[in-house]
Amino acid sequence: MLIVEDEAYVRESLATLLDRRGYGVTAVESVDAAMGHLGSEPVDVVLSDLRMPGADGLELVRTLRGSGSEVPVVILTGHGSVDSAVACLKAGANDYVVKPVDPDTLDVTLGRALEHRSLEREVRYLRQAAGAAAEEPLGESPAWKRVLAQVEAAAPTDSTVLLLGESGTGKELLARRLHARSRRHAAPFVRVNCAAVPVEMWESEFFGHRRGAFTGAAEDRDGYFRLADRGSLLLDEVGAASAAGQAKFLRVIQDGEFRRLGDRQPTRVDVRVIAATNSDLDAEVSAGRFRSDLFYRLNVVRIEVPPLRERPEDVALLARRFAEEVSAQLGRSAPELGAETLARLRAYPWPGNVRELRNVVERALILDPVGGLRSLDLLPGPAGPPLPSAEVTAEGELNLREAVLRLERDLLLEAQRRSSGVKKQTAALLGIDPRNLSYYLRKHGLDGDPDEGR
């Protein structure tokens, strides 16, 4: 509860009354002070006087609604200013109460405002759930069932979850399932790709900033952690976080607080963190590139998501689902998938995993609409020389990590060569999200010419 009232006696009386009725109360004397508090602390409902020196209750409502805030606002007004209170309702206030305040009337009005917000959250969640229904993580294989069992066990808790697996295996869908099955399901689910956040914008993007905190900061901004307050935050590609970013992640996960750029006081949040990566975090920790203390904080519940090649029983099920979805988008009926087609799909190794399977199905339905997926293009790109492989030296060099890094770099170089350096095509050849490609290029120092290092 945030009370905004310029008269000290009224402010203190309301705070005492509502504190006794079970509200956690903060009371401030002006709209400016209210906006400062709202920018740093979660608030469920605002009770604001209408007439105040400087900015008034109407301006507070307009500012909140203009910024997209849905926090309920109840206006306190005198007998002679009911028309002004109605103007507040039109601007987005939830209700008003006439002074002198009757405690029971106030209690009912505040309860109604809170119930309204709860219903809004429920409707938003149901809409999200309906939209995500088609993206239910499908699979009947033993490997996939083990993963879903781990998700079901972890979902009701607030424990941090670490999802490990190759790109395109469905880590984001599993993260959404973790959120949907948790007690936080009515609150926001926020997903951010750590590899896609520019280094110079890191603090502002994750933790927000105050207006004027730096050149170009024209208004207050909430970062991802504040946006996910009381909900879940998916830190996708967490292995791409810089050393400074890792330190800040550790603090907010440990202490539940951070400091926005330009703020003197810390902001507290209640966020469940879900981390995902296709990197080998154990090896990154051993090499000193990823903080061990952050790793242990993230690695509370560890779920390893199998690649599609390890769950061939699911290929036909997924292919049929994707054929139905794509056909519906194209305004056609879904084709029957023949035994030969399904056998080819099951035999393919799917380096791009489930994401690649969907792309292959979509491409086949667009280019050969009556072929029933018989014209499958299962080659990752135009034919070229054999891809380089990691070699074992005569001296017996068997360092697995070094060999994997060499192979990873060679694959990047080959994909760049085949695509003439066009990043979207390079990512498609590698079966990864284009947003993740920059991370891999930086990791191997291949941001420039595609022939670099050859």
Secondary structure, 3 states (H helix, E strand, C coil): CEEECCCHHHHHHHHHHHHHCCCCCEEECCHHHHHHHHCCCCCCCEEEECCCCCCCHHHHHHHHHHCCCCCCEEEEECHHHHHHHHHHHHHCCCEEEECCCCHHHHHHHHHHHHHHHHHHHHHHHHHHHHHHHHHCCCCCCHHHHHHHHHHHHHCCCCCCEEEECCCCCCHHHHHHHHHHCCCCCCCCEEEEEHHHCCHHHHHHHHHCECCCCCCCCCCCECCHHHHCCCCEEEEECHHHCCHHHHHHHHHHHHHCEECCECCCCCEECCCEEEEEECCCHHHHHHCCCCCHHHHHHHCCEEEECCCHHHCHHHHHHHHHHHHHHHHHHHCCCCCCCCHHHHHHHHHCCCCCHHHHHHHHHHHHHHHCCCCCCCCCCCCCCCCCCCCCCCCCCCCCCCCHHHHHHHHHHHHHHHHHHHHCCCHHHHHHHHCCCHHHHHHHHHHCCCCCCCCCCC
